[in-house]
Amino acid sequence: MSADTTQRLISAELVGLDEDLGATSSDVIRVLADRVAATGRAADGATLAEDAITREASVGTGVPGGIAIPHARSASVSSPTLAFSRLARKVPFGAPDGDADVVFMIAVPEGADKDHLTVLSTLARALIRDDFTAALRAASTPQEVVDLVQREVGGEVAAAGVGTASSASRPTTTAGATGAAAGTAAGAGAAAGSTGARKVIVGVTACPTGIAHTYMAADALVAAAERAGAEMHVETQGSSQVEPLDPALIARADAVVFAVDVDVRDRGRFAGKPLVSGPVKRGVDEPDAMIAEAIRAADDPHAARVQGGPASASETTKPDEHFGQALKRWLLTGVSYMIPFVAGGGLLIALGFLLSGYAIALPHGDSGQNNAVYTLTNYTLLNLPPEGLGYYLGAAAFQIGGVSLGFLVAALAGYIAYAIADRPGIAPGFVAGSIAVFMNAGFLGGLVGGLIAGAAAYWIGRIPTWRWLRGLMPVVIIPLFASIIASGLMLLVLGGPIAWLMTQLTNWLNSLNGASAILLGVILGLMMAFDLGGPVNKVAYSFAVAGLGAGTATNVVPFEIMAAVMAAGMVPPLALALASTVLYRKGFTKPERENGKAAWLLGASFISEGAIPFAAADPLRVIPASMVGAAVTGAISMAAGVTSRAPHGGIFVFFAIGDIVMFIVAILAGTVVSALVLVGLKKWVRRAPAAESVAAEQAAVAGETVGQRAPAAV
């Protein structure tokens, strides 16, 4: 980034000193927008003003210290621009401490490139520093303001790393060497559960535009943590490049702070950590309060915690991962994003069956279509053809569920591509997945299409190009050509062979009966209990979920596989609960018995992670015992032909289970077998005394978070 680039962002004609621009924020924004348009940097000042005022209405851009930063992305803007005004009459912009007299307006075109966004975010972060704002207030000429901005931005960009997670922690590192050194010591203390050690806090900041508040909140939180004697590291998920926090740093953190107005990317990395959350503006306005709450939450066992599964290869990119690890991460990312479509669709279809009966899956005229209430001119809601209100509502639920399931393959492909190429890969992936559906290539086609689309988007995005074209790359060029490559290959070359392979796989599954079906149930059960939410467990679960879309009224094998997987996954925590709270209490430590109480509910909800504290403390006895019982459950479930149209929920989605009695019988049988095997192993297979004491400590630590952890994908 050159000084000339910085100079182009702001010039003397864009600066006004000690001027009265009106009584409201809208008045000020309109004047500054017209000023931008007058310099030729925006085609229409009124359009830019409207976009900025709309952004201002969603959340005020005033920040403590009499500062306001109205900003917007606008199609009317031709190049990134800064307009500045030092007001003679203060104007309210929503800051908690009063009105603003220093206003920076940031105008960004729709396709602004990364370098410009880096400069703008750097400037926004500078505005929370007293020395910089004092210099702006003391400036005597417009050119002096331009020079201040140029010096601030140029220095930061030359230092590199601006806008990343590491630079978000700039105040910590520039304060001295104590940040890193104390961080190491604090991490050790935090891991041991010490309440007196310097707390380690990690966080994420993000706002819809990703230009100003994202970075200001990051610096404000880091500075507040320093004042509170804590160590803070922030990942800024804004428009500049996002550098994820080190997984090792997250692992040793005592608490998490989310100051966000949008979803946190890959929030599963923080699962189980004490959480303080709020809008991004609170991170700017009240950083000390958020940090104080985080420090208290770190020592509070009842504090709110980040929900979601633990970080896995599907959520964390490692610079040294080999191709096999990357492939697994891509596929599991696609599956994790696909699950909500399957869950919602499957449960709605199950609800349709509950209300309307299984005949709803047969041709049913227009009972599931053209069924808006306002079209029912000849009937009342209590007298609907042919079966009344229940049938009517069930038909609607069945129709909505079927449409939701129709997104299964497209979502799988789209988010596989997203895992490879980030956002530019989503559209090509969805298109390739839709082509796979069109070609009857099923979920295998979605897997292949998503990989091709992601690879194409990734490589196209790395082709060197002109600066003026960079803004079009992620929104036009990459989606267009990646879609042509991936969907073209699927349609013209790969779709047919994959469709044939899917047909053969479907025929093989349909042919399963007797011993072969039972063997499949045993294998799935063993996999579900082997690593309790780890890679082997997820392979079995992903296989079951991906197959749900192929299930029909005449092809129920995918539903049987789903039932066997869910039932087997419920066994380990239920078995540990039975063994530790009923059958053999004296064989477990007090923390384990407490974990066993929570495991009853976790197991019933199909959250296999409920067994993790026990497995961490005693893997050589807990895991084999769990595998035996899960294999029994899988075999019984497949032999009895139990079906599940829901991918999750355990016993609480009973209405989506076919033959609920045998489903419960299979779970009870496996639970009892696992519990008895574990009790036997604990009685007759002893460990060394030293191992017993270490295991007890591990169980106590592991149990602090698992009891409140929601399922990742089991």
C-alpha atoms as one frame of an Amber mdcrd trajectory, in Angstrom:
protein
   0.000   0.000   0.000   1.666   3.210  -1.108   1.367   6.697   0.319  -0.326
   7.650  -2.951  -3.068   5.107  -2.263  -3.591   6.585   1.184  -3.638  10.074
  -0.259  -6.406   9.075  -2.673  -8.617   8.053   0.251  -8.840  11.597   1.629
  -7.920  15.033   0.352  -8.199  18.565   1.688 -11.494  19.232  -0.122 -13.053
  16.352   1.829 -12.186  17.953   5.185 -14.213  20.579   7.023 -13.181  22.264
  10.266 -15.398  23.863  12.912 -18.541  23.792  10.774 -22.244  23.571  11.570
 -23.757  20.795   9.454 -27.142  20.583  11.169 -28.769  19.239  14.287 -29.113
  15.525  13.441 -26.861  12.704  12.312 -28.789  12.523   9.039 -28.030  16.188
   8.347 -24.324  15.611   8.859 -24.307  12.447   6.731 -26.072  14.196   3.827
 -23.558  17.038   3.772 -20.577  14.674   3.894 -22.119  12.446   1.194 -22.574
  15.454  -1.092 -18.973  16.407  -0.364 -17.842  12.962  -1.515 -19.960  13.226
  -4.664 -18.599  16.707  -5.421 -15.076  15.258  -5.661 -16.247  12.694  -8.209
 -15.838   9.731  -5.838 -19.563   8.934  -5.786 -22.035   9.105  -8.656 -24.898
  10.294  -6.473 -24.584  11.931  -3.073 -28.242  11.285  -2.240 -27.873   7.525
  -2.781 -24.728   7.377  -0.670 -26.423   9.400   2.062 -29.452   7.100   2.049
 -27.244   4.012   2.352 -25.299   5.544   5.252 -28.457   6.756   7.025 -29.988
   3.274   6.688 -26.818   1.814   8.220 -26.968   4.427  10.995 -30.575   3.510
  11.778 -29.629  -0.110  12.480 -27.096   0.882  15.143 -25.597   4.277  15.925
 -21.998   4.786  14.897 -21.094   7.093  17.782 -18.312   5.856  20.062 -17.030
   7.142  23.392 -14.986  10.320  23.278 -17.211  12.435  21.053 -16.404  10.439
  17.907 -18.750   9.241  15.156 -17.921   7.013  12.203 -20.906   6.824   9.847
 -20.059   4.365   7.076 -21.651   2.365   4.303 -21.015   0.196   1.289 -22.795
   1.825  -1.633 -23.126   1.095  -5.330 -22.862   4.834  -5.962 -19.280   4.990
  -4.641 -16.553   4.594  -7.238 -13.529   4.413  -4.928 -12.990   4.100  -1.156
 -13.193   7.539   0.399 -12.932   9.324   3.741 -14.737  12.578   4.513 -14.032
  14.435   7.752 -15.796  17.134   9.731 -14.950  18.801  13.027 -18.295  20.135
  14.159 -18.919  23.471  15.790 -22.227  22.140  17.097 -22.196  18.622  18.528
 -24.633  16.110  17.046 -26.024  12.884  18.592 -24.787   9.674  16.916 -25.824
   7.253  19.659 -22.673   7.188  21.772 -23.271   6.384  25.456 -21.283   9.350
  26.742 -22.850  12.126  24.659 -22.832  13.802  21.278 -20.049  13.823  18.697
 -17.924  16.715  17.447 -15.478  14.666  15.334 -17.019  12.787  12.413 -15.278
  10.541   9.902 -17.524   9.257   7.109 -16.250   6.100   5.402 -17.661   5.417
   1.928 -16.810   2.083   0.333 -17.876   0.696  -3.073 -19.615  -2.674  -3.218
 -16.485  -4.422  -4.498 -13.739  -2.638  -2.555 -10.475  -4.580  -2.588  -8.722
  -5.948   0.468  -5.952  -3.322   0.557  -8.389  -0.437   0.819 -10.451  -2.188
   3.458  -7.273  -2.782   5.448  -6.501   0.941   5.426 -10.037   1.897   6.412
 -10.174  -0.596   9.266  -6.802   0.617  10.502  -8.066   4.193  10.578 -11.214
   3.167  12.444  -9.109   1.477  15.108  -6.995   4.596  15.516 -10.074   6.623
  16.392 -10.393   5.021  19.821  -6.933   6.316  20.744  -6.915   9.564  22.668
  -3.689  10.837  21.095  -5.033  10.518  17.558  -8.400  12.135  18.270  -6.689
  14.928  20.229  -4.501  15.643  17.216  -7.587  15.803  14.987  -9.218  18.301
  17.342  -6.062  20.420  17.404  -5.537  20.494  13.622  -5.636  24.017  12.195
  -5.937  23.235   8.465  -7.608  20.565   6.323  -4.219  19.477   4.987  -3.039
  18.846   8.559  -5.923  16.377   8.984  -4.963  14.676   5.702  -1.358  14.391
   6.888  -2.463  12.914  10.235  -4.497  10.238   8.464  -1.681   9.470   6.055
   0.865   9.072   8.851  -1.464   6.863  10.898  -2.498   4.565   8.101   0.841
   4.412   6.323   2.682   3.398   9.463   0.252   0.621  10.306   0.229  -0.861
   6.800   4.007  -0.789   6.580   4.168  -2.720   9.839   2.108  -5.496   8.179
  -0.468  -7.726   9.786  -3.124  -5.010   9.920  -6.669  -6.310  10.254  -5.715
  -9.788  11.370  -6.147 -11.612  14.629  -2.578 -10.851  15.607  -2.925  -7.138
  15.013  -6.153  -7.126  16.966  -3.983  -7.746  19.966  -1.657  -4.835  19.113
  -2.141  -2.957  22.398  -1.117  -6.076  24.299   2.104  -6.592  22.407   3.094
  -2.946  22.169   2.560  -2.511  25.871   5.641  -4.582  26.411   6.958  -8.104
  26.471   4.750  -9.017  29.390   1.856  -9.900  27.096   3.437 -12.986  25.598
   5.432 -14.035  28.618   2.550 -13.689  31.022   0.330 -15.373  28.494   2.336
 -18.569  28.688   2.279 -18.636  32.441  -1.357 -17.663  32.586  -2.230 -20.399
  30.183  -0.671 -22.982  32.446  -2.457 -21.589  35.439  -5.780 -21.440  33.637
  -5.491 -25.028  32.537  -5.057 -26.066  36.105  -8.136 -24.145  37.098  -6.297
 -21.571  39.194  -8.459 -18.589  40.038  -5.536 -16.396  41.040  -3.597 -16.523
  37.775  -3.801 -13.871  35.081  -6.861 -14.791  33.050  -6.568 -15.642  29.372
  -9.532 -14.421  27.336 -10.153 -14.942  23.629 -12.803 -13.234  21.574 -14.363
 -12.492  18.224 -15.585  -9.141  16.946 -17.715  -8.733  13.812 -20.192  -6.243
  12.387 -22.306  -6.381   9.207 -20.056  -4.128   7.118 -16.811  -5.294   8.705
 -15.147  -1.909   8.293 -15.132   0.083  11.516 -16.744  -1.377  14.624 -15.192
  -4.820  14.111 -11.694  -3.466  14.627 -12.502  -0.740  17.127 -14.188  -3.272
  19.402 -11.157  -5.550  19.155  -8.742  -2.861  20.273 -11.092  -1.572  22.968
 -11.442  -5.065  24.460  -7.699  -5.686  24.398  -7.055  -2.361  26.135  -9.743
  -3.100  28.730  -8.212  -6.506  29.419  -4.845  -4.882  30.044  -6.451  -2.522
  32.541  -8.081  -5.495  34.280  -4.842  -7.476  34.426  -5.962 -10.095  31.910
  -4.519 -11.336  28.639  -6.813 -10.814  25.628  -6.569 -12.122  22.049  -9.187
 -11.185  19.446 -10.072 -12.583  16.043 -11.529  -9.823  13.856 -14.014 -11.301
  11.393 -14.287  -8.209   9.206 -13.707  -7.266   5.595  -9.936  -7.528   5.863
  -8.272 -10.929   5.863  -9.369 -13.092   8.788  -6.581 -14.876  10.633  -8.115
 -17.516  12.943  -6.987 -17.714  16.536  -4.485 -20.441  17.329  -6.378 -23.563
  18.499  -3.833 -23.993  21.289  -4.620 -20.486  22.499  -8.347 -21.218  22.478
  -7.750 -24.443  24.380  -6.046 -22.653  27.275  -8.451 -19.698  27.378 -10.462
 -19.152  30.557 -13.370 -17.371  28.851 -14.665 -16.143  25.498 -16.065 -12.739
  24.516 -18.224 -12.382  21.401 -18.889  -8.755  20.418 -20.754  -9.424  17.187
 -23.775  -8.399  15.155 -23.460 -11.367  12.778 -22.850 -15.082  13.236 -19.448
 -16.124  14.537 -17.648 -18.238  11.984 -16.720 -21.704  13.248 -17.966 -20.993
  16.763 -17.617 -24.708  17.546 -13.910 -24.047  18.169 -14.901 -22.339  21.426
 -17.381 -25.012  22.583 -17.694 -25.383  26.336 -15.859 -22.158  27.219 -17.527
 -19.601  29.552 -19.126 -16.978  27.322 -19.905 -13.268  27.470 -21.639 -11.972
  24.359 -23.192  -8.769  23.121 -23.469  -6.514  20.084 -20.264  -5.235  18.572
 -21.071  -1.697  19.676 -21.009  -2.821  23.302 -17.438  -3.933  22.705 -16.650
  -0.350  21.729 -18.802   1.412  24.328 -18.454  -0.910  27.340 -15.273  -2.981
  26.929 -14.401  -2.822  30.639 -17.795  -4.218  31.604 -17.505  -7.094  29.103
 -14.018  -7.997  30.316 -15.137  -7.866  33.960 -18.030 -10.192  33.133 -15.655
 -12.562  31.320 -13.298 -12.714  34.305 -16.215 -13.510  36.614 -17.583 -16.123
  34.189 -14.203 -17.869  34.098 -14.613 -18.795  37.772 -18.363 -19.467  37.659
 -19.295 -23.119  36.963 -22.850 -21.985  36.172 -21.876 -19.322  33.636 -23.274
 -19.457  30.117 -21.033 -21.414  27.779 -20.436 -21.543  24.061 -22.728 -24.137
  22.569 -21.594 -26.513  19.833 -19.222 -29.399  19.426 -15.518 -29.229  20.085
 -13.222 -27.937  17.403 -12.282 -30.532  14.866 -10.479 -30.807  11.591 -13.645
 -29.572   9.931 -13.406 -26.258  11.736  -9.734 -25.420  12.022  -7.272 -25.021
   9.201  -3.766 -26.094  10.081  -0.920 -24.868   7.922   0.832 -28.241   8.000
  -2.177 -30.503   7.350  -1.701 -33.067   4.591  -4.221 -33.713   1.820  -6.044
 -36.463   3.680  -6.654 -34.200   6.668  -7.797 -31.375   4.423 -10.163 -33.680
   2.531 -11.733 -34.856   5.769 -12.138 -31.247   6.912 -13.833 -30.258   3.659
 -16.262 -33.175   3.700 -17.180 -32.803   7.365 -17.747 -29.072   6.892 -20.222
 -29.859   4.134 -21.981 -32.401   6.313 -22.183 -30.057   9.308 -23.846 -27.317
   7.257 -26.139 -29.824   5.578 -27.513 -31.209   8.841 -29.962 -28.327   9.550
 -31.651 -28.922   6.189 -31.956 -32.621   6.983 -33.063 -32.039  10.569 -35.767
 -29.537   9.688 -36.978 -31.456   6.662 -36.929 -34.853   8.329 -38.822 -33.683
  11.404 -41.432 -31.886   9.291 -42.014 -35.026   7.243 -42.288 -37.031  10.457
 -44.803 -34.474  11.744 -46.721 -34.850   8.507 -46.934 -38.592   9.061 -48.000
 -38.054  12.673 -50.861 -35.752  11.674 -51.930 -37.294   8.379 -50.816 -40.900
   8.506 -48.334 -42.607   6.206 -50.785 -42.370   3.297 -49.621 -38.780   2.943
 -46.506 -40.097   1.186 -48.705 -41.472  -1.587 -50.233 -39.261  -4.291 -52.579
 -36.972  -2.409 -53.976 -34.543  -4.939 -53.667 -30.936  -3.904 -53.813 -31.553
  -0.149 -50.142 -30.588   0.129 -50.261 -27.865  -2.497 -52.561 -24.933  -3.235
 -53.525 -25.232   0.403 -53.373 -21.629   1.592 -56.069 -20.895   4.157 -57.492
 -18.071   2.044 -58.236 -20.513  -0.829 -60.536 -22.656   1.300 -63.761 -21.087
   0.132 -66.011 -24.121   0.477 -64.767 -25.549   3.749 -64.026 -24.536   7.312
 -60.811 -25.482   9.068 -62.726 -28.108  11.056 -64.234 -29.712   7.981 -61.510
 -30.104   5.417 -61.340 -32.871   2.825 -60.630 -35.671   3.075 -59.591 -36.156
   6.722 -60.106 -32.816   8.446 -57.731 -30.293  10.012 -55.051 -32.810  11.005
 -54.694 -34.123   7.473 -54.593 -30.583   6.084 -51.813 -29.449   8.424 -49.933
 -32.721   8.013 -49.980 -32.369   4.249 -48.515 -28.872   4.558 -45.779 -30.092
   6.918 -44.988 -33.004   4.594 -44.704 -30.661   1.619 -42.409 -28.198   3.440
 -40.245 -31.032   4.754 -39.870 -32.503   1.292 -38.742 -29.153  -0.098 -36.251
 -28.758   2.760 -34.765 -32.186   2.094 -34.482 -31.210  -1.548 -31.644 -28.850
  -0.539 -29.628 -31.676   1.012 -27.264 -32.402  -1.873 -26.944 -28.778  -2.976
 -26.103 -27.644   0.572 -23.586 -30.475   0.947 -21.813 -29.488  -2.266 -22.052
 -25.767  -1.569 -20.430 -25.944   1.825 -17.770 -28.421   0.770 -16.796 -25.806
  -1.807 -17.017 -23.140   0.907 -14.582 -25.110   3.090 -12.095 -25.132   0.208
 -12.484 -21.646  -1.286 -14.434 -19.651   1.326 -17.427 -17.569   0.182 -16.626
 -17.505  -3.566 -17.055 -21.287  -3.583 -20.612 -21.352  -2.213 -22.515 -20.469
  -5.407 -20.541 -22.826  -7.713 -20.936 -25.585  -5.124 -24.702 -25.135  -4.852
 -25.045 -25.158  -8.641 -22.899 -28.298  -8.962 -24.961 -29.988  -6.243 -28.186
 -29.078  -8.037 -26.806 -30.550 -11.250 -26.011 -33.734  -9.303 -29.671 -33.913
  -8.256 -30.749 -33.298 -11.851 -28.503 -36.155 -13.000 -29.795 -38.479 -10.218
 -26.221 -38.681  -8.936 -27.359 -38.294  -5.307 -25.098 -37.387  -2.432 -22.046
 -38.958  -4.107 -22.556 -36.506  -6.948 -22.826 -33.728  -4.386 -19.526 -34.749
  -2.815 -17.730 -34.816  -6.158 -19.390 -31.641  -7.429 -18.554 -29.747  -4.249
 -14.893 -30.790  -4.390 -14.580 -29.771  -8.044 -16.389 -26.472  -7.478 -14.234
 -25.639  -4.458 -11.012 -26.509  -6.268 -12.019 -24.444  -9.299 -12.997 -21.431
  -7.177  -9.793 -21.732  -5.142  -7.481 -21.723  -8.133  -9.364 -19.044 -10.073
  -9.189 -16.804  -7.026  -5.402 -17.066  -7.030  -4.868 -16.020 -10.631  -3.005
 -12.669 -10.639  -5.183  -9.924 -12.081  -5.480  -6.163 -12.373  -6.419  -4.139
  -9.310  -9.581  -2.761 -10.967 -10.801  -6.313 -11.548 -10.236  -7.602  -8.009
 -13.550  -6.287  -6.730 -15.409  -8.326  -9.357 -13.526 -11.557  -8.688 -15.462
 -12.885  -5.634 -18.914 -11.765  -6.801 -18.794 -12.341 -10.583 -15.670 -13.887
 -12.075 -15.044 -16.747  -9.631 -18.697 -17.891  -9.318 -19.178 -17.726 -13.095
 -16.160 -19.714 -14.214 -16.122 -22.119 -11.244 -19.780 -22.932 -11.964 -18.982
 -23.516 -15.633 -16.114 -25.857 -14.773 -17.759 -27.843 -11.967 -21.299 -28.048
 -13.343 -20.050 -28.593 -16.874 -18.001 -31.583 -15.773 -20.918 -32.962 -13.747
 -23.414 -32.532 -16.569 -21.280 -33.668 -19.500 -18.829 -36.177 -18.037 -19.194
 -37.323 -14.433 -22.922 -37.250 -13.690 -23.827 -40.393 -15.602 -21.204 -42.724
 -14.052 -21.899 -41.380 -10.562 -25.651 -41.877 -11.046 -24.981 -45.494 -12.068
 -22.833 -46.006  -8.975 -25.583 -44.518  -6.777 -28.083 -46.915  -8.301 -25.845
 -49.875  -7.491 -25.327 -48.652  -3.921 -29.062 -48.180  -3.443 -29.776 -51.654
  -4.794 -27.177 -53.136  -2.430 -28.666 -51.388   0.592 -32.144 -52.504  -0.404
 -30.928 -56.094  -0.641 -29.709 -56.105   2.957 -31.657 -58.462   5.160 -31.076
 -60.961   7.892 -27.408 -61.500   8.727 -26.082 -58.790   6.404 -28.319 -56.102
   7.943 -27.325 -57.189  11.454 -23.622 -57.079  10.508 -24.052 -53.540   9.199
 -25.716 -52.582  12.494 -22.803 -54.053  14.454 -20.248 -52.139  12.384 -22.122
 -48.858  12.722 -22.482 -49.379  16.479 -18.766 -50.049  16.908 -17.910 -46.912
  14.952 -20.282 -44.699  16.951 -18.728 -45.754  20.278 -15.102 -45.914  19.185
 -14.156 -42.268  19.683 -17.352 -40.570  20.961 -17.684 -37.702  18.513 -14.288
 -38.092  16.877 -13.493 -38.823  13.221 -14.637 -42.477  13.209 -17.889 -41.567
  14.942 -18.483 -38.759  12.437 -17.855 -41.003   9.445 -20.670 -43.315  10.571
 -22.949 -40.403  11.410 -22.229 -38.606   8.130 -22.943 -41.801   6.177 -26.329
 -42.077   7.849 -27.292 -38.414   7.456 -26.197 -38.217   3.822 -28.353 -41.222
   2.999 -31.542 -39.789   4.467 -32.289 -37.897   1.281 -32.517 -41.202  -0.624
 -35.099 -42.690   1.754 -38.633 -43.153   0.479 -41.762 -45.002   1.496 -40.540
 -47.999  -0.512 -36.827 -47.624   0.302 -36.586 -47.500   4.096 -33.033 -48.812
   4.466 -31.546 -45.291   4.854 -34.041 -44.653   7.662 -33.024 -47.943   9.301
 -29.351 -46.957   9.130 -30.151 -43.597  10.718 -32.053 -45.286  13.536 -29.219
 -47.728  14.204 -26.638 -44.931  14.289 -28.698 -42.743  16.608 -29.570 -45.571
  18.978 -25.963 -46.793  19.142 -24.709 -43.245  19.785 -27.033 -42.951  22.784
 -25.626 -46.048  24.493 -22.211 -44.853  25.830 -23.453 -41.948  27.986 -26.509
 -43.903  29.163 -24.361 -46.900  30.074 -21.913 -44.727  32.009 -24.823 -43.061
  33.785 -26.262 -46.451  34.763 -22.933 -47.820  35.945 -21.831 -44.735  37.909
 -25.125 -43.781  39.568 -26.876 -47.143  40.057 -24.870 -50.344  39.571 -21.405
 -49.601  40.932 -21.222 -46.178  42.561 -18.155 -47.010  44.644 -16.194 -47.798
  41.487 -16.393 -44.167  40.379 -15.052 -40.946  41.849 -17.391 -38.250  43.112
 -16.860 -36.060  39.993 -17.634 -39.085  37.824 -20.845 -39.759  39.712 -21.863
 -36.125  39.180 -21.066 -36.460  35.490 -23.127 -39.645  35.463 -26.210 -37.730
  36.573 -25.861 -35.357  33.626 -25.143 -38.253  31.273 -28.710 -39.540  31.650
 -30.086 -36.523  29.833 -27.173 -36.277  27.425 -27.575 -39.881  26.387 -31.324
 -39.577  25.991 -30.692 -36.581  23.725 -28.169 -38.487  21.540 -25.158 -36.505
  22.739 -22.387 -39.099  22.760 -19.943 -36.573  24.221 -21.593 -37.185  27.585
 -19.268 -40.179  27.941 -16.078 -38.219  27.229 -15.179 -37.451  30.903 -15.278
 -41.172  31.691 -13.354 -42.159  28.556 -10.696 -39.514  29.236 -10.142 -40.905
  32.727 -10.280 -44.603  31.877 -10.128 -45.185  28.103  -8.950 -48.801  28.177
 -12.045 -49.928  30.086 -14.719 -47.392  29.105 -14.284 -47.461  25.322 -14.311
 -51.266  24.862 -17.349 -51.573  27.141 -19.128 -48.816  25.199 -18.352 -50.460
  21.869 -19.796 -53.790  22.960 -23.109 -52.297  24.018 -23.357 -50.003  20.983
 -22.769 -52.961  18.669 -25.592 -54.867  20.387 -27.916 -51.883  19.963 -27.027
 -51.412  16.287 -27.619 -55.086  15.560 -30.998 -55.189  17.318 -32.136 -51.970
  15.654 -31.262 -53.177  12.146 -32.691 -56.654  12.766 -35.998 -55.184  13.965
 -36.226 -52.764  11.059 -36.457 -49.662  13.288 -36.479 -46.460  11.239 -35.729
 -42.810  11.978 -36.575 -39.892   9.733 -34.825 -37.471  12.096 -31.015 -37.148
  12.147 -30.841 -36.087  15.785 -32.802 -35.679  18.988 -32.694 -39.124  20.569
 -35.803 -40.172  22.443 -37.254 -36.667  22.115 -38.037 -37.195  18.419 -40.091
 -40.275  19.193 -42.728 -39.277  16.652 -40.100 -39.590  13.882 -39.180 -43.154
  14.900 -40.750 -46.150  13.263 -41.352 -48.932  15.844 -40.509 -46.834  18.876
 -40.855 -49.859  21.179 -38.018 -51.774  19.516 -35.975 -48.566  19.357 -36.195
 -48.304  23.148 -35.572 -52.045  23.582 -32.407 -51.841  21.455 -31.120 -48.869
  23.487 -31.900 -50.507  26.833 -30.225 -53.757  25.790 -27.036 -52.017  24.698
 -27.018 -49.777  27.771 -27.294 -52.714  30.162 -24.663 -54.749  28.309 -22.176
 -51.867  28.278 -22.794 -51.048  31.939 -22.325 -54.663  33.044 -19.170 -55.086
  30.965 -17.743 -51.875  32.413 -18.559 -52.885  35.982 -16.895 -56.228  35.382
 -13.796 -54.587  33.967 -13.589 -52.178  36.898 -13.913 -55.013  39.410 -11.508
 -57.465  37.841  -9.170 -55.431  35.635  -7.369 -52.992  37.936  -4.962 -50.194
  37.066  -1.928 -48.887  38.902  -2.757 -46.587  41.875  -0.936 -43.648  40.287
  -3.063 -43.932  37.177  -6.222 -43.886  39.327  -5.384 -40.514  40.912  -4.446
 -38.907  37.593  -7.621 -40.227  35.993  -9.769 -38.719  38.722  -8.271 -35.285
  38.072  -8.831 -35.661  34.326 -12.465 -36.614  34.844 -13.080 -33.623  37.092
 -11.633 -31.191  34.556 -13.375 -32.785  31.585 -16.709 -32.791  33.363 -16.730
 -29.006  33.844 -17.712 -28.339  30.230 -19.135 -31.512  28.713 -22.273 -31.396
  30.818 -23.289 -28.178  29.075 -22.034 -29.029  25.597 -24.479 -29.353  22.722
 -23.928 -31.895  19.928 -21.487 -31.144  17.135 -22.717 -33.899  14.877 -22.275
 -36.579  17.523
